[in-house]
Each structure stands twice: as structure tokens, then as C-alpha cells.
């Protein structure tokens, strides 16, 4: 019997499939994608399952014959395992395919129903061992299978493959062209082999060989390292593109918002100015009521100008931080002076909205500290301004406490509580983002750039602090900033307690001084001249660099104010030429750079060039007077009203 035995021809396809699938497995064994990508892990499971299924099938159709001396029990087990492994291979194939076409698991029921079918199939195959209603061996060694063999053994793989293909057709548009072609080809090949084997009642063994061919297609089209690297690169590019689109949209929204925020105060300035012009027309009579109205218009212009300046300052502050040019300058300061200034600024704004403003400072906090007073003040004011803007009724409370870190260091705790509109929970992660205002549908009436909190977060980080926020939408918010500060235990030389208090500088005049103001803008010349007129003395003006040089040759001045950005000869060129000019009567005259260039570090740059001092535009009259008093000879200053 054994002498005449030969391998059944129908197993040749399976033996060949086992051979090239082993080669494919060895090729892909050291693939860099192994253990990293879920689809590849499923592919490896499919590959290994198919190898085992082919091996079991070959053993079954070569040795599962009692006439060869194989025990009937072993033959039955091999036949059962062959059926189970074939069904399992088709099931894993569909799970793998679903990972591509339904990664979001919207069609989870297909997996659930498939698992139920596989569980039922396993139960029936186990029951078959004693009951023998699917496949069995007669006592004489003849292999048999009943009428339930085809529906029970072939129904699960046909369900898996057809449901997978239907879902593939439904979700085809969500896939790339390469995925569409590869998954469709592999599914059709595998389904075709299964249908042929079922139709011939197992006489032609094509389900596993065609399934192996499908695996071959999948590996070289979808599971190579090169393709996965391409997928990762495309994903990165897609994410980068989405981020760029979001950033572009955010900046477009930001620019639109800035246009509104800048044009609104400009409209007030121009409108109030037009009203003033109308009030003082040639046929108008100026009486007390007209003066009051004009004063009101002027106050509105001043408020609008400060609002416009705050918008510009926010933008400049953020640009300084992003470019890394903002530095933290630590110096001694007094906490009570800082909080008094904050109280004065915020209380007025709160009272204008009929809000109650409460400010409490723990008296146990050391009053003399070392830190960046300017940035801490800006953090307080930004958070408080934000609280006032978004609170229509109730109160805004600033509470300042501290906790000791060491003998010389405390954590200054600044807490701002309001009863405003609050923040939605889903918006909290974006609270400190740039170029974005939250809940814009409800906050369109709120003025501001939306950059205040972003600036607060960056400044807090620069000072090694932290910021936290808790909020309940519709009820209010609590912002808490914690910043480490050094305790200043020593007074500066010549400094006493009284010198730490805010003193109002005595008024003064300079009746014997002559000033030269150089600027290509006539309005700027008028403003500077009028400010200097308050000090007495004489003010002369020049519209350009060459004319200013000529004036310096003709007259000796007590102080010269020079603009930077002028056409032709700018302020720096004029300064250098003046220093080199032997006919210049003002080689030692204090020359102050008065410019709209207000970026971080420019003051130091101008001073290094040789300028005596620096004033930024728009010019603050108090800053102008401070600079004059600092650099004008004391004998020319007359103190008093």
C-alpha cells in the first residue's frame, strides 16, 4: 500500500504556496516596521496563521489516511484543525483589512458578529468530535462528511470575505489609490479561491493557496518598510499642512480682529477731532458749554489714543517674546508702591462698569523685594483688565499672598477672582494661545487684542513662575500666578524708608533754555513744541537732517531732540555728521533720540551710538520732562509752580 502511495496532486498548490510564503516570511522577518505599526502586526499574524494553516492542510491531505497506518483519532484531529485554521485565516484577513477601511471602528458590529460566528463555528467543530455530523471516519477508515460540512465549514470564511469586500466598497473613497487596488485585489483573489474550493466540495484546494497569493500582494504593496515610511512622511506632511492652515486661519482672524481694534480708536480720534473743528468754526461762539464739550472730546481722544497704544504694545510685547528679545531685568522694588499703582489704574476701570473692586495684600509679605517690577505689574494689569472686561456685574478681587521657599526667596502668589462670564471647559486648553479669542460669538463686543493672557503666560514662564486657572462657565474665573522673588534685606546706599515711598516730583521751569526739535512730521513737531512750551524757554524746529545741521552751526542749544526715521538723512546720520562738523556749535549739547522705534533693546543701541537719552513715541509729557530735568544743567532749572 505504501509502496504505491504518492502525494495527492491537489496538494501541489499548497506545497508551492507554503514554499513561497516561507520565503516571504524570511524576507519580512527583520522588517523595521515590526512591533511598531498595528496594520503590520496584524499582517504578521495573518502571515503566521496562513503558514500554520498550509502546514496543517498539507499534513492532512498527505497523511490523514488510515490505510497509511495513521490512527483514526489523529486523522480526525488533523481534518478538524485543517478546517479551523482555514476559517481563522479568513477571519484574520478581514480584521487586517478593517484596520485600513474602518480604523475609526464605525462598523464595529461586523467584528462583533464575526466573533460570534467564529465562536459558534468552534463549538460546532468540538461537538462534531463525539457526534460526527460534520466530518468523521467510518470504522473501516473511510473519510466522510455530511450535508452540514459545506455550510458550516465554508460559511464563516465566505461571510468574512464578502462583508469585508462590501465594507471596502462602501469606504473606498476614504482610501488612497494604492490601498484601494491592493485590498480589492487581495480580497478578490482570496474569495475566489474559497468559493472554488467550496463549489468543488474540497476536490480542488485553492482557498489557502489563493489566500497566500493575497498575502503576497499585500506585503509588496502595503507592508514594505518603504511604503510605511512614505505613509509616515505623508502623515507628517498632512499634519504640517493642517497646522499651517490652522495657523494661517488664526492669523487671518487675528489680523481681522486687529483691524477692528485699531480702526475703532482711530475712528474715535478722527471723529472727536472733527467735532472739535466744528465747535471752533469761524461762525461759532465759544462759551462755557462749548469749552466743556471740547474738553470732553479731548478726553475721548486721549482715551482712544491710550487704547490704540495698548493694542500696539500687546503686539510688540508678543513679538519680543517670540523672537527671544525680551529679557527679565531684576532690581529692588517695593511691593506696596507697585500695588498702589495697580489699584489706581484698575479701580477707575472697574468703577466705570459699576463693579466692586477689592484689593488685598497679606501684610506679612516682605515689602522690599528683588524682581522685574515692570513685568510683574504688567502681569497683574493684564489679568485684571481681562477680568474687568469680561465681568458685567459683581466684583473683581486681587489677592496677593506669599509662601516661603527659603530664607531669601518667597513665592509671590497673585490671585485674581471675578464674577464674569467664565470659560468653557473645552476652551481651557486654548486659553493662553496666540492669535485666538475664545467664545468669539459671545465676546465680539469685548475690546482688546486677545493677546493679554498669552503675554502673561510667556512672561510668567520667563520668570520661572507658573499660572493656573479655574473657571465655571457663566459664574466666573480665578487666575493664579506664582512667581519666585528674592527678599531685599538691605537698603541701597543713602536710601531710607521714606525714600521708598512715592513722592511727587516738584514742578520746575527752564525759562533760559533753548531747545531744537528735529522731525520730518509737522504734527510731531507741534506736539513736542507744545510739551516743551510748558517748561518755558524757546523751542525751534527742523523738518530734516541737513536743516538741523545748519541750525546747529548758527546757534547754541541747551538740548536737541532728534527723530530717527527721516527721509534722505536720518537721525543717526545727522548725529554723526554733527559730531564730525567743525562748525557745529553744539558738540557737547545733550542730544536725545525721540523716535517711534520702541522695540526691545533699541534704547541701549542708541545710547551706545552716543545719544544722551531716549524717548519713545507717542511722547509722554512726564517722560519728556523727566529727561529734560535729568540732562539740563541744574543752574538753568527753576523749581516751583
C-alpha positions in Angstrom: 0.0 0.0 0.0 2.8 2.4 1.0 4.8 1.3 -2.0 2.2 2.6 -4.4 1.4 5.8 -2.4 2.0 9.2 -3.9 1.3 12.7 -2.8 -2.2 13.8 -3.9 -2.0 16.2 -6.8 -4.4 18.6 -5.3 -1.9 19.4 -2.5 0.8 20.6 -5.0 -0.6 24.2 -5.0 -0.5 24.2 -1.2 3.1 22.9 -1.1 4.2 25.6 -3.5 2.3 28.2 -1.5 4.0 27.1 1.7 7.4 27.4 0.0 7.0 31.0 -1.3 5.2 32.1 1.8 8.2 30.9 3.9 10.4 32.9 1.6 8.2 35.9 2.0 8.2 35.4 5.8 12.0 35.3 5.9 12.2 38.4 3.7 10.0 40.4 6.0 11.3 38.9 9.3 13.7 41.8 10.0 11.4 44.5 8.7 11.9 47.7 10.7 8.1 48.1 10.9 7.7 45.0 13.1 6.2 45.8 16.6 5.6 49.4 15.6 2.6 49.6 13.3 -0.7 47.9 14.0 -1.5 47.0 10.4 1.9 45.4 10.1 1.4 43.4 13.4 -1.9 42.1 12.0 -0.2 41.3 8.7 2.4 39.2 10.6 -0.4 37.4 12.5 -2.1 36.7 9.1 1.2 35.5 7.6 2.0 33.1 10.5 -1.6 31.8 10.6 -1.5 31.1 6.9 1.8 29.2 7.3 0.4 27.1 10.1 -2.9 26.5 8.1 -0.9 25.4 5.0 1.3 23.1 7.0 -1.7 21.5 8.7 -3.6 21.2 5.4 -0.6 19.5 3.7 -0.2 17.1 6.7 -4.0 16.4 6.5 -4.2 15.7 2.8 -0.9 13.7 2.7 -1.1 11.6 5.9 -4.7 11.7 7.2 -5.4 8.3 5.7 -6.0 5.2 8.0 -4.8 2.9 5.2 -1.4 4.5 5.7 -1.4 3.4 9.3 -2.4 6.8 10.7 -4.7 6.3 13.7 -8.3 7.4 13.0 -8.2 9.8 16.0 -5.2 11.6 14.5 -6.8 11.7 11.1 -10.0 13.3 12.7 -7.9 15.8 14.6 -6.0 16.8 11.5 -9.2 17.2 9.5 -10.7 19.3 12.3 -7.6 21.5 12.7 -7.4 22.0 8.9 -10.9 23.4 8.9 -10.4 25.6 11.9 -7.1 27.1 10.6 -8.7 27.9 7.2 -11.6 29.7 8.9 -9.2 31.5 11.3 -7.0 32.7 8.4 -10.0 34.2 6.6 -11.1 35.9 9.9 -7.6 37.5 10.5 -7.5 38.6 6.9 -10.8 40.6 7.3 -9.6 42.0 10.7 -6.5 43.2 8.9 -8.5 44.8 6.1 -10.9 46.5 8.5 -7.9 48.2 10.1 -7.5 50.1 6.8 -11.1 50.7 5.8 -12.6 51.2 9.3 -9.8 52.4 11.6 -12.3 54.6 13.5 -14.4 51.4 14.2 -17.7 52.9 13.0 -18.7 49.4 11.8 -17.9 47.6 15.0 -20.8 45.3 14.6 -19.0 43.5 11.7 -16.3 42.5 14.2 -18.8 41.6 16.9 -20.9 39.4 14.6 -17.8 37.9 13.1 -16.5 36.9 16.6 -19.9 35.4 17.4 -19.8 33.3 14.1 -16.3 32.1 14.9 -17.3 31.1 18.4 -20.4 29.2 17.1 -18.2 27.5 14.5 -15.6 26.4 17.1 -18.4 25.0 19.3 -19.9 23.0 16.4 -16.4 21.6 15.5 -15.9 20.5 19.0 -19.3 18.9 19.2 -18.6 17.2 16.0 -15.8 15.1 17.6 -18.3 12.9 19.5 -21.4 13.4 17.4 -19.9 13.1 13.9 -22.3 15.3 12.0 -19.8 17.4 10.0 -16.8 15.2 9.2 -15.8 11.8 10.5 -14.1 8.4 9.7 -16.0 5.2 9.4 -14.6 2.1 11.3 -13.2 0.8 8.0 -11.2 4.1 7.7 -13.3 5.8 5.0 -13.4 9.6 5.3 -16.9 11.0 5.3 -18.5 14.4 5.7 -22.2 15.1 6.0 -24.6 17.6 4.4 -23.7 20.2 7.0 -20.0 20.2 6.1 -20.1 22.9 3.4 -22.4 25.4 5.2 -20.6 25.0 8.5 -17.0 25.0 7.2 -17.3 27.4 4.3 -20.0 29.9 5.6 -17.7 31.7 8.1 -14.9 32.5 5.6 -17.4 33.5 2.9 -19.1 35.8 5.4 -15.8 37.3 6.5 -14.6 37.9 2.9 -17.9 39.2 1.5 -18.6 41.5 4.4 -15.1 42.8 4.2 -15.4 43.5 0.5 -18.8 45.2 0.9 -17.3 47.5 3.6 -14.3 48.1 1.3 -16.7 49.2 -1.5 -18.6 51.5 0.9 -15.4 53.0 2.3 -13.4 53.1 -0.9 -13.3 56.9 -1.1 -11.6 57.1 2.2 -8.6 55.1 0.9 -5.7 56.0 -1.3 -5.5 54.6 -4.8 -2.7 52.2 -3.8 -4.8 50.9 -0.8 -7.9 50.6 -3.0 -6.2 48.5 -5.6 -4.2 46.3 -3.2 -7.1 45.5 -0.8 -9.5 44.9 -3.6 -7.1 42.5 -5.5 -6.2 40.6 -2.3 -9.9 40.2 -1.3 -11.0 39.0 -4.8 -8.1 36.5 -5.1 -8.8 35.1 -1.6 -12.6 35.0 -2.1 -12.2 33.3 -5.5 -10.1 30.5 -4.1 -12.5 29.9 -1.2 -15.6 29.8 -3.5 -13.9 27.4 -5.9 -12.9 25.0 -3.1 -16.4 25.2 -1.6 -18.1 24.7 -5.0 -16.0 21.5 -5.7 -16.6 20.2 -2.2 -12.9 20.3 -1.4 -11.8 18.4 -4.5 -9.7 21.4 -5.6 -7.7 23.0 -2.7 -7.5 26.7 -3.7 -8.6 28.7 -0.6 -5.2 28.6 1.1 -3.0 29.0 -2.0 -5.1 31.9 -3.2 -5.1 33.4 0.3 -1.3 33.1 0.2 -1.3 35.0 -3.1 -3.4 37.7 -1.5 -0.8 38.0 1.3 1.9 38.3 -1.3 0.0 41.2 -2.9 -0.5 42.9 0.4 3.1 42.7 1.5 4.7 44.1 -1.6 2.1 46.8 -2.0 1.2 47.9 1.6 3.5 46.4 4.1 7.1 47.1 2.9 9.3 49.4 5.0 9.5 51.9 2.1 5.7 52.2 1.9 5.3 52.7 5.6 8.0 55.3 5.6 6.1 57.0 2.8 2.9 56.8 4.8 4.6 58.3 7.8 6.1 61.1 5.7 2.7 61.8 4.2 1.1 61.8 7.6 3.7 64.3 8.8 3.1 66.5 5.7 -0.7 66.3 6.2 -0.4 67.3 9.9 2.0 70.1 9.0 -0.4 71.2 6.2 -3.3 71.2 8.7 -1.3 73.1 11.3 -0.3 75.6 8.6 -3.9 76.0 7.6 -5.0 76.5 11.2 -2.2 78.9 11.9 -3.0 80.9 8.7 -6.7 81.0 9.6 -5.8 82.0 13.2 -3.6 84.8 11.9 -6.2 85.9 9.4 -8.7 86.1 12.2 -6.2 87.9 14.3 -5.5 90.4 11.6 -9.2 91.0 11.1 -9.6 91.5 14.8 -6.6 93.8 14.9 -8.1 95.8 12.0 -11.2 96.3 14.2 -9.3 97.0 17.3 -7.1 99.6 15.6 -9.8 101.3 13.5 -12.2 101.6 16.4 -10.0 104.0 18.4 -8.8 105.7 15.2 -12.5 106.3 14.4 -12.9 107.9 17.8 -9.8 110.1 17.4 -10.8 111.3 13.9 -14.5 111.7 14.8 -13.8 113.7 18.0 -11.3 115.8 16.2 -13.9 116.6 13.5 -16.3 117.6 16.3 -13.7 119.9 17.9 -13.1 121.6 14.5 -16.9 122.1 14.1 -17.1 123.6 17.6 -14.5 126.3 16.9 -15.6 127.2 13.3 -15.4 130.8 12.2 -19.1 131.4 12.9 -19.2 129.6 16.2 -19.4 131.3 19.5 -17.1 129.8 22.2 -18.9 129.8 25.5 -18.5 127.8 28.7 -20.7 125.0 27.4 -18.6 124.8 24.2 -15.4 124.6 26.3 -16.9 121.7 28.3 -17.9 119.9 25.2 -14.4 120.4 23.6 -12.8 119.2 26.8 -15.0 116.1 26.7 -14.0 115.5 23.0 -10.3 115.8 24.0 -10.8 113.4 26.9 -12.3 110.9 24.4 -9.4 111.4 22.1 -7.0 110.7 24.9 -8.8 107.5 26.0 -8.9 106.3 22.4 -5.2 107.0 22.0 -4.4 105.0 25.1 -6.5 102.1 23.8 -4.7 102.2 20.5 -1.3 102.3 22.2 -2.2 99.3 24.4 -3.1 97.3 21.2 0.2 98.2 19.7 2.1 97.4 22.9 0.5 94.0 23.1 1.6 93.1 19.6 5.1 94.4 20.2 5.4 92.5 23.6 4.4 89.2 22.0 6.8 89.8 19.1 9.6 90.5 21.6 8.9 87.3 23.5 8.6 85.1 20.3 11.9 86.5 19.0 13.6 85.9 22.3 14.5 89.5 22.7 12.5 90.1 25.9 14.7 90.0 29.0 13.9 89.9 32.6 15.6 92.8 34.5 15.7 92.2 38.2 16.1 95.1 40.5 15.0 96.2 44.0 11.4 97.4 44.3 8.7 98.0 46.9 5.6 95.8 46.8 3.3 98.5 48.3 4.2 101.0 45.7 3.5 98.5 42.9 0.1 97.5 44.3 -0.8 101.2 44.9 -0.2 101.9 41.2 -2.2 98.9 40.1 -5.1 99.8 42.4 -5.2 103.3 41.0 -5.3 102.0 37.4 -7.8 99.2 37.8 -10.2 100.8 40.3 -11.2 103.5 37.8 -11.9 101.0 35.1 -14.0 98.8 37.5 -16.0 101.8 38.8 -16.8 102.8 35.2 -18.6 99.5 34.8 -20.2 99.7 38.3 -18.1 96.8 39.5 -16.8 96.4 43.1 -13.0 96.2 43.1 -11.3 94.6 46.1 -7.5 94.5 46.6 -5.9 92.7 49.5 -2.2 92.2 50.2 -1.1 90.0 53.0 0.8 92.3 55.5 3.2 89.6 56.3 4.8 89.7 52.8 8.2 91.4 52.8 7.7 94.9 51.2 11.2 95.2 49.7 11.7 92.6 47.0 14.1 92.0 44.1 12.5 91.1 40.7 11.3 92.6 37.4 8.7 95.1 38.8 7.7 96.2 35.3 6.8 92.6 34.2 5.0 91.8 37.4 3.0 95.0 37.1 2.1 94.1 33.5 1.0 90.6 34.6 -1.3 92.0 37.3 -2.7 94.6 35.0 -3.3 92.2 32.1 -5.1 89.7 34.2 -7.2 92.4 36.0 -8.0 94.2 32.7 -9.2 90.8 31.4 -11.3 90.3 34.5 -12.9 93.7 34.3 -13.6 93.3 30.5 -15.4 90.0 30.9 -17.4 90.9 34.1 -20.6 92.9 33.7 -21.8 92.7 37.3 -20.4 91.7 40.7 -16.8 92.2 41.7 -13.2 91.7 40.7 -10.8 90.8 43.5 -7.0 90.9 43.6 -5.4 89.0 46.5 -1.6 88.9 47.0 -0.1 86.4 49.3 3.2 84.6 49.6 4.8 81.3 50.7 8.4 81.0 51.9 10.8 79.0 49.8 14.0 79.7 51.6 15.4 82.4 53.9 15.9 84.8 51.0 13.2 83.6 48.5 9.5 83.7 48.5 6.8 82.6 46.0 4.7 85.7 45.3 1.1 84.5 44.8 -1.1 86.8 42.7 -4.8 85.7 42.6 -7.5 87.4 40.6 -11.1 86.3 41.1 -14.1 87.7 39.1 -17.8 87.1 38.8 -17.7 87.3 35.0 -18.9 85.1 32.2 -16.3 82.3 32.9 -14.6 80.0 30.5 -16.0 76.8 28.9 -14.2 73.7 29.9 -13.3 72.8 26.3 -11.7 76.2 25.8 -9.4 76.0 28.8 -6.5 74.2 26.9 -6.5 77.1 24.3 -6.7 79.9 26.9 -3.1 81.0 26.6 -2.8 80.5 22.8 -1.7 83.3 20.4 -3.9 85.0 17.8 -7.1 83.4 19.2 -10.0 84.8 21.2 -12.3 82.2 22.8 -16.1 82.1 22.5 -16.0 84.9 19.9 -19.7 84.6 19.2 -20.5 85.9 22.7 -17.4 88.1 23.1 -17.5 90.2 19.9 -18.4 93.3 21.9 -15.3 92.9 24.1 -12.4 95.2 23.1 -8.8 94.0 23.1 -6.3 92.1 21.1 -6.9 88.7 22.8 -3.1 88.6 23.4 -3.1 89.6 27.1 -3.2 86.1 28.6 -0.7 84.8 26.0 1.7 87.5 27.1 1.1 86.8 30.8 1.9 83.1 30.3 5.1 83.8 28.4 6.3 86.4 31.0 5.4 84.1 33.8 7.5 81.3 32.2 10.4 83.7 31.7 10.4 84.4 35.4 10.3 80.7 36.3 6.8 81.0 37.6 3.5 79.3 36.8 -0.1 80.2 36.1 -3.2 78.3 36.9 -6.9 78.9 36.1 -10.1 77.5 37.4 -13.4 78.6 35.9 -17.1 77.8 35.9 -18.9 79.0 32.7 -21.4 81.7 33.5 -20.2 82.2 37.1 -16.6 83.5 37.0 -12.9 82.6 36.9 -9.9 82.5 39.2 -6.4 83.2 37.7 -3.5 82.4 40.0 0.1 83.4 39.2 3.0 82.2 41.3 6.4 83.9 40.8 9.6 83.4 42.8 11.0 86.7 44.2 14.1 87.4 46.3 13.7 89.3 49.6 15.7 92.5 49.6 17.1 92.7 53.1 19.4 95.6 52.6 18.6 99.2 51.6 20.5 100.8 48.9 23.2 103.3 49.9 21.7 106.6 51.1 18.2 105.1 50.9 15.8 105.2 53.8 12.3 104.1 54.4 10.8 107.4 53.4 12.7 107.4 50.1 10.9 104.2 49.1 7.5 105.9 49.1 6.2 107.5 46.0 6.9 111.2 46.0 5.6 113.7 43.6 8.4 115.4 41.8 8.4 119.2 42.3 7.3 121.3 39.3 10.0 123.2 37.5 10.6 125.6 34.6 13.5 126.2 32.2 12.9 129.9 31.1 16.5 130.4 29.9 16.8 127.3 27.8 16.6 126.9 24.0 15.5 123.6 22.5 15.8 122.2 19.0 13.3 119.5 17.8 14.1 117.7 14.6 11.3 115.6 13.0 10.0 115.2 9.4 6.4 115.1 10.7 4.9 118.5 11.3 2.3 117.2 13.8 5.1 115.6 15.9 6.9 118.9 15.9 3.8 120.7 17.1 3.2 118.1 19.9 6.8 118.2 21.2 7.0 122.0 21.0 3.8 122.4 23.0 5.0 120.0 25.6 8.3 121.9 25.9 6.4 125.2 26.0 5.1 124.2 29.4 8.7 124.4 30.7 9.2 127.9 29.4 12.2 128.9 27.3 12.3 128.9 23.5 11.6 126.0 21.1 12.9 125.8 17.5 12.1 123.1 15.0 13.6 121.5 11.9 12.0 119.2 9.3 15.1 117.3 8.2 18.7 116.4 8.9 20.5 118.9 6.7 18.4 121.8 8.0 19.1 120.8 11.6 22.9 120.7 10.9 22.7 124.2 9.6 20.8 125.4 12.7 23.5 123.8 14.9 26.1 125.8 13.1 24.2 129.0 13.8 23.0 128.7 17.4 24.0 127.0 20.7 21.1 124.9 22.1 20.6 123.5 25.6 19.0 120.3 24.3 18.4 118.7 20.9 15.6 116.1 20.2 16.3 114.1 17.1 13.9 111.8 15.2 15.4 108.6 13.7 13.4 107.6 10.6 13.6 110.7 8.3 13.9 110.6 4.5 17.3 111.5 3.0 19.4 111.9 6.0 18.1 110.1 9.0 18.6 111.0 12.7 21.7 108.7 13.2 23.4 110.1 10.1 22.6 113.7 11.2 24.0 113.0 14.7 27.3 111.6 13.3 27.7 114.5 10.8 27.1 116.9 13.7 29.8 115.3 15.7 32.2 115.5 12.8 31.3 119.1 11.8 34.0 121.5 13.0 31.5 124.4 12.6 28.9 122.8 14.9 28.3 125.0 18.0 26.7 122.1 19.9 29.3 119.3 20.1 28.6 118.8 23.8 24.8 119.6 23.8 22.7 116.7 25.1 21.1 115.0 22.1 18.0 112.8 22.8 16.7 110.3 20.3 12.9 110.7 20.2 11.5 108.0 17.9 8.6 105.6 17.3 11.1 102.7 17.2 10.1 101.1 20.6 11.4 97.5 20.2 13.3 95.9 22.9 17.0 96.8 23.1 16.9 99.9 20.9 17.4 102.2 23.8 20.7 100.6 24.6 21.7 100.7 20.9 21.0 104.5 20.7 23.0 105.1 23.9 25.9 103.1 22.6 25.9 105.3 19.5 26.4 108.3 21.7 22.9 109.7 22.2 22.4 111.2 25.7 18.9 109.6 26.2 16.0 108.0 24.5 12.2 108.8 24.4 9.7 106.6 22.6 6.7 107.9 20.7 3.9 108.6 21.4 5.7 111.0 23.7 4.6 111.0 27.3 4.8 114.6 28.7 6.0 113.4 32.1 8.8 111.3 30.5 9.8 114.3 28.4 10.0 116.5 31.5 12.0 113.8 33.4 14.6 113.6 30.6 14.9 117.4 30.4 15.4 117.7 34.1 17.9 114.9 34.1 20.2 116.4 31.5 19.7 120.2 31.6 22.3 122.0 33.8 20.8 122.4 37.3 21.5 126.2 37.3 19.0 126.6 34.5 16.2 124.8 36.3 13.8 126.9 38.3 11.9 124.8 40.9 8.3 125.9 41.8 4.9 126.3 40.2 
